[in-house]
Amino acid sequence: MAEVLHVTENNFEEVVLKSELPVFVDFWASWCGPCRSMEPVVVELAKKYDGKVRFCKVNVDENLALAQRYRVMSIPAIHIFKDGESLENRVGAGPAPEYFDMIEGAL
């Protein structure tokens, strides 16, 4: 079963930056309506790319240093990481197909 991991400043390096798989990171907050609308999209993508891409969520309120490090000014903010680097990012919520090119580009 595809899993969406909740990542913090304590495990971000291990889970995201050192991952052998590309990583889809959703920077979000619980009070953000568009962020909440991304939840089923992230789950759908995680199922589609299970075993090929790791999916993670970072709560920006609880992990401000990570949000600052990756210049997250608006949420939801989606970043695709590969080999420890953020390859591409997009701000705002969208349907799953909007993220296919980002993900495929990292594979």
C-alpha positions, -999 to +999 in steps of 0.1 A: +000+000+000+013+034-009+023+055+021+025+093+025+051+101+051+049+131+075+084+145+076+100+169+101+132+188+104+145+158+124+141+132+096+140+154+064+176+147+055+173+109+059+138+105+043+140+131+015+176+142+008+192+107+011+163+089-007+173+066-035+139+073-051+127+107-063+106+124-035+074+144-039+072+168-010+039+187-002+046+217+021+013+224+038-005+236+070-037+224+087-054+258+084-049+260+046-080+250+026-062+244-007-036+223+013-064+201+026-078+197-009-044+183-020-047+154+004-066+131-020-044+142-049-013+132-030-028+098-020-038+092-056-003+100-069+013+079-042-008+049-053+000+055-090+038+058-084+040+033-055+076+019-054+089+045-079+085+078-059+084+085-022+056+109-011+060+132+019+042+160+036+059+188+057+038+209+080+053+244+076+039+256+109+058+229+128+089+229+105+095+266+098+133+261+092+125+237+063+100+261+048+125+289+050+153+267+036+133+259+005+118+294+002+082+283+007+063+316+007+029+303-003+012+269+003+006+243-008+040+242-023+051+210-041+088+202-046+103+172-064+136+161-049+161+138-065+197+131-053+193+156-025+182+185-047+149+202-053+145+198-091+112+216-096+085+232-075+050+245-080+027+266-058-010+260-055-034+230-055-042+212-087-055+179-099-032+148-101-025+152-138-009+186-132+019+168-113+026+139-138+052+159-158+070+170-126+072+134-114+080+118-147+108+143-152+124+130-120+121+093-129 
